Amino acid sequence: MAITAENLRWHEFIGLRASVARSASQAHRGISGTVVDETKNTLVIRGKDGKDRRVPKRGSVFAFVLPDGKKAVLEGAQVAFRPYDRPKKVKGVV
């Protein structure tokens, strides 16, 4: 199944380009790069400088670039689950 803005929350984020569009923490705003790891509560984004930055999901809004080049915005609190639990817990599973 292709990743779309509508089904992004059920897919793997690792490997997608992402940026922090909004965050409760000033320090996290504007972080961008490639998602290299994910936990229940965080995304790890590797920037162009090669540094990994751990961003909390709750309190953040992420903008992802999908494989087809389209952009999708996702509130971190909507996916604050372990990656393998998301399909079971996110409401509206198709």
Number of C-alpha atoms within 10 A of each C-alpha: 5 9 14 16 14 11 13 17 22 19 15 15 19 16 14 16 21 26 22 23 18 17 20 12 11 8 9 18 17 14 18 20 23 22 23 18 16 20 15 15 17 20 24 19 27 20 18 10 7 10 11 17 18 19 23 22 24 16 13 20 21 23 17 25 18 19 13 9 9 10 14 15 18 19 19 22 14 15 22 20 20 14 18 13 13 19 17 11 15 14 10 8 11 7
